[in-house]
Amino acid sequence: MGRPRERRETGEQDLFRARLDQILNMNHELVRLARTIDWPVLEAPFGAVYSDGPGMPPLPTRLMAGLAILKHTFNLSDEALCARWIENPYFQYLCGEEFFRHDGVS
């Protein structure tokens, strides 16, 4: 058990894709929100209650917290949240993605 593995792609893995912070409006409300949240502070309490096991793959803390924020803020169902996350680079940025993802949350 322990804290979830924080796994993200880095710029070193793909030099030919544009990073979200290079293509997004850095004054957008979700970008500003992402910059004001102290993500490492959230990792400690969330990591303390984290458990993984069969059928429960480890997901990054920021992804899980970001999804909860988006779901509540926009009053979305799980299905609607996942659909909007795939098509919205601002949702992805808030959740800690460095590059735009065309696949679902994983």
Stockholm file with secondary structure:
# STOCKHOLM 1.0

chainA/1-106         MGRPRERRETGEQDLFRARLDQILNMNHELVRLARTIDWPVLEAPFGAVYSDGPGMPPLPTRLMAGLAILKHTFNLSDEALCARWIENPYFQYLCGEEFFRHDGVS
#=GR chainA/1-106 SS CCSCCCCCCCTTTCTTSCBHHHHSCTTSHHHHHHHHSCHHHHHHHHHHTCCCBTTBCCCCHHHHHHHHHHHHHHTCCHHHHHHHHHHCHHHHHHTTCSBCCSSCCC
#=GC SS_cons         CCSCCCCCCCTTTCTTSCBHHHHSCTTSHHHHHHHHSCHHHHHHHHHHTCCCBTTBCCCCHHHHHHHHHHHHHHTCCHHHHHHHHHHCHHHHHHTTCSBCCSSCCC
//
